[in-house]
Every structure is written in structure tokens, then in C-alpha cells.
Amino acid sequence: MRKFGLIGYPLKHSFSKKYFSGKFEKENIQDCQYDLFEIDQIDKFPALIDADNSLEGINVTIPYKEQVIPYLDELDPGCKAIGAVNCIHIKGDKLKGYNTDYIGFKASLEKWLDGSRPKALILGTGGASKAVKQALLDLNLPFQMVSRKSHKESGFITYDDLKTDPNILEEYPLIINTTPLGTFPNTEEMPDIPVDNINENHWVYDLVYNPEKTFLMKTLELKGAKVKNGLEMLELQAEAAWEIWNK
């Protein structure tokens, strides 16, 4: 039996298990299973790997996309540039990290923008934001990162900056939410951006996919913005992970 799985905390509403279990059934992929490994501390990761030598691939989600890196033997060059891992290939006793979030997001965003070239605001500074940042760099789309706390030395701005300077949202019409705010069951949450400054010129890409239309998407759509959730990105990154595990 070939085994794959997901580490993170918590994992109550995981996309990955449902997706891969459905893929195995639909495509008649035999002798494969996908499990959830909910670990409350990353230092439990080595014991998980040692406990089952039939594990071939692991996906990584919040909050371990950066924390898992010291436990790996090698990073794919592109993944090293991003600084976050969401896919691990296990071959023998060697663990190699990849970032398929980057692959999924870049392909999905490029298709959605359909030739448009808006400047982007990246909401959040965690592991997912690093993949988004690299995709925007490679697409030559200027961006600004937004954090809850001031990181002037890093060039980040804060949500308070968005409220005090309405020109920022005008200059950066593409808003990309990389935070988990709005994820089920906390569906009435959203990043603290000034809604009244949103209009039909804005694009809102929310990496959250559950619910299908997040509170952020619904709120900004009412102001005229074009909106998209993260489901297509997740499907594309999952397929990229499957290719890595089978090459």
C-alpha cells in the first residue's frame, strides 16, 4: 500500500484527504491511501515519518510550512527561494521539500487576470504568502505586503496604513488574502481592510476555499469587486504534488 498524507494543526476541514481519496477512486488508482496527521507540535514530525516506512509523500499546511524545513534533507531550488514547503517527497530515508502552492497559485492567477496587470496587495506574511510573493515576482506584477504589525524594516505596511491612506488601495487594485481569516467555522471573519474604498476596479483573490464564497469575497463583491476563491489553486497544487510523488 502506497501511503500519503497531510500534516498541520488543526485538520478538521482538510481539502486534501477528500481530494486525493476522490482522485484515487475516480481514476481507479489502486493500493493508495491518503491520511490526516494532525500534530500539535512540529517536533513530532520525525516520529511520524519513522513510524511508517510506506509513506511516500506528505503535504504540509498551517502552521508548519516554514517550521518543517529544518527536518528535511533537501529543498527543491524553487522552494528554497520561496522559503516555505507544502509538499514533501519521501524516497528511502531522504525527505525533499517542494512548494506546489506556488505552481497552483501562479497558474490560477494568470488565467483569471487574462492579460490584466494590476498591482497587488498581499494580506498576511505566513508561509502561503511566500509562494504568492514568488509567483507575483515571476509574473512581473508589483506588490506590497500587509501585516497586522509594523515591519518597516521589511517594507511591510499595516492594515492601519490602508485606513489612513486611501491611495494605497487605489494604487494596488488586486487584493490577495493569504491569511486563514474567514475559514469554516469562523465564516464571519475577514481581514481588516477599509471596505468603503473598494470599487469595481478591484480584484479579490482569497486563498480560503471553505466556504466557497468567503465573507471577504461577499463583502467586497457588494462593492463591485471581482472575486475568486482558492479552490482552483488547491486543485492545481494537489496535482503538482501527485506528479512529484510519482516521478
C-alpha atoms as one frame of an Amber mdcrd trajectory, in Angstrom:
protein
   0.000   0.000   0.000   1.384   3.396  -1.027   0.664   5.986   1.643   0.405
   9.772   1.504  -0.900  12.349   3.919  -1.119  15.841   5.338   0.447  17.392
   8.431  -0.892  20.536  10.098  -2.880  21.735  13.076  -5.828  21.684  13.171
  -7.021  19.481  10.296 -10.761  19.208  10.893 -11.785  20.524   7.482  -8.997
  19.375   5.202  -9.312  19.689   1.425  -6.509  17.232   0.728  -7.929  13.966
   2.067 -11.236  14.412   0.262  -9.475  15.421  -2.953  -6.973  12.575  -3.068
  -9.430   9.910  -1.905 -11.779  11.049  -4.681  -8.933  11.073  -7.201  -7.895
   7.518  -6.316 -11.469   6.295  -6.759 -12.287   8.277  -9.898  -9.054   7.387
 -11.692  -9.029   3.791 -10.405  -5.647   4.280  -8.726  -5.086   1.082  -6.765
  -3.316   0.468  -3.458  -3.047   4.114  -2.417  -4.372   5.842   0.665  -4.255
   9.403   1.986  -4.422  10.163   5.717  -4.512  13.182   8.001  -1.715  13.540
  10.550  -2.736  16.229  12.985   0.304  17.111  15.107   0.216  19.910  17.642
   3.988  20.494  17.518   6.384  20.200  14.594   8.922  18.281  16.694   6.557
  15.298  16.452   7.167  15.129  12.690  10.253  12.831  12.732   8.450  10.219
  14.843   5.570  10.268  12.359   7.937   9.564   9.459   9.845   6.874  11.370
   6.625   5.093  12.356   5.645   4.142   8.788   8.189   3.397   6.058   5.432
   3.076   3.459   4.854   6.859   3.472   5.904   8.337   0.117   4.534  11.865
   0.215   3.382  14.468   2.702   1.517  17.715   2.171   2.132  20.491   4.692
  -0.374  23.104   5.812  -0.725  25.776   8.512   1.243  26.332  10.711   4.179
  24.178   9.540   5.104  25.359   6.027   8.191  27.124   7.371   8.740  25.145
  10.592   9.167  21.825   8.736  12.192  22.971   6.722  14.905  22.048   9.309
  13.607  18.449   9.287  14.201  17.986   5.549  17.315  16.694   3.798  16.938
  18.781   0.660  14.886  21.603  -0.846  13.919  21.971  -4.481  15.736  25.107
  -5.766  12.472  26.953  -6.390  11.220  26.006  -2.958  14.426  27.278  -1.367
  13.868  30.691  -2.955  10.305  30.807  -1.582  11.251  29.754   1.951   8.162
  27.624   2.589   7.290  23.965   1.965   3.873  22.455   1.304   4.912  19.168
  -0.334   7.468  16.565   0.743   8.693  13.627  -1.331   9.986  10.711   0.747
  12.424   8.461  -1.094  14.188   5.922   1.060  15.314   7.828   4.128  15.593
  11.165   2.278  12.984  13.925   2.541  12.884  16.608  -0.170  10.724  19.711
   0.106   8.792  21.426  -2.692   6.307  24.274  -2.971   3.324  23.400  -5.161
   1.300  26.318  -3.730   3.439  28.461  -5.994   2.630  26.329  -9.039  -1.106
  26.297  -8.334  -1.436  29.967  -7.474   0.629  31.256 -10.403  -1.325  29.226
 -12.980  -4.695  30.098 -11.447  -3.991  33.837 -11.111  -2.563  34.174 -14.617
  -5.649  32.529 -16.082  -8.025  34.705 -14.008  -6.325  38.018 -14.830  -6.426
  37.144 -18.539  -3.794  39.682 -19.534  -4.609  42.366 -16.949  -1.624  43.660
 -14.959  -2.847  45.078 -11.620  -0.505  45.824  -8.726  -1.208  43.569  -5.756
  -1.641  43.780  -2.001  -0.699  40.542  -0.221  -2.649  40.238   3.034  -0.645
  38.177   5.516   3.018  37.252   5.912   2.910  33.495   6.650   4.012  30.502
   4.587   1.307  30.845   1.923   2.245  34.493   1.354   5.767  33.451   0.395
   4.510  31.329  -2.507   2.219  34.164  -3.627   5.095  36.639  -3.439   7.316
  34.460  -5.644   4.527  33.957  -8.189   3.969  37.713  -8.446   7.706  38.281
  -8.859   7.819  35.763 -11.692   4.746  37.324 -13.314   6.358  40.776 -13.005
   3.407  42.102 -11.018   4.391  44.756  -8.431   3.114  44.048  -4.918   3.010
  45.315  -1.344   2.744  43.058   1.712   0.307  43.903   4.515   0.811  42.731
   8.102  -1.083  43.222  11.364   2.099  44.526  12.969   4.531  47.092  11.692
   7.589  45.666   9.948   9.034  48.831   8.482  12.459  47.209   8.153  10.889
  44.563   5.914   8.922  47.046   3.834   5.556  45.739   5.059   2.653  48.076
   5.687  -0.181  47.573   8.182  -3.966  47.445   7.956  -3.993  50.831   9.717
  -1.963  52.218   6.811  -4.720  51.107   4.429  -7.252  53.050   6.502  -5.234
  56.245   6.776  -4.098  56.367   3.149  -6.895  55.599   0.636  -4.427  55.948
  -2.231  -2.881  52.569  -1.367  -5.974  50.587  -2.331  -6.335  52.708  -5.441
  -2.749  52.003  -6.479  -2.958  48.271  -5.668  -6.310  47.023  -7.019  -5.502
  43.285  -6.736  -6.082  42.069  -3.158  -4.781  38.600  -2.282  -5.773  37.142
   1.089  -3.214  34.589   2.308  -4.489  34.579   5.914  -6.884  31.879   7.226
  -9.456  34.523   8.235 -12.939  33.503   7.099 -12.244  29.765   7.038 -15.036
  27.485   8.324 -16.241  27.511  11.067 -15.250  31.171  11.619 -17.026  32.267
   8.470 -17.888  35.812   9.591 -14.247  36.900   9.820 -12.223  38.827   7.243
  -9.029  40.890   7.107  -9.470  44.405   8.468  -9.435  46.420   5.262 -11.440
  49.626   4.590 -14.411  48.278   2.649 -15.642  51.719   1.577 -12.513  52.182
  -0.533 -13.316  49.129  -2.674 -14.938  49.517  -6.088 -15.408  47.843  -9.457
 -11.717  48.294 -10.276 -10.657  45.800  -7.615  -9.868  42.100  -7.902 -10.040
  39.919  -4.779  -8.325  36.515  -4.717  -8.997  34.742  -1.415  -6.859  31.635
  -0.842  -9.563  30.407   1.552 -11.858  27.878  -0.163 -14.208  26.801   2.641
 -16.790  28.342   2.466 -16.926  28.610  -1.320 -17.700  32.331  -1.085 -15.965
  33.813   1.938 -17.153  36.766   3.984 -14.357  38.821   2.399 -15.490  37.857
  -1.091 -19.173  38.545  -0.384 -18.442  41.878   1.284 -16.158  43.214  -1.447
 -18.296  41.816  -4.267 -21.122  44.026  -2.992 -18.791  46.992  -3.595 -18.276
  45.898  -7.213 -15.051  43.892  -6.929 -14.338  40.766  -8.975 -13.786  37.812
  -6.610 -12.242  34.335  -6.687 -11.584  31.686  -4.037  -8.617  29.347  -3.632
 -10.193  26.075  -4.774  -8.673  26.062  -8.261  -5.259  26.845  -6.771  -5.627
  23.924  -4.355  -6.608  21.513  -7.102  -3.660  22.592  -9.254  -1.188  22.317
  -6.353  -2.549  18.872  -5.439  -2.000  17.621  -8.989   1.506  19.088  -8.956
   2.205  17.209  -5.710   0.958  13.964  -7.249   3.334  14.437 -10.188   6.248
  14.981  -7.789   5.415  11.858  -5.779   5.263   9.754  -8.941   8.294  10.957
 -10.836
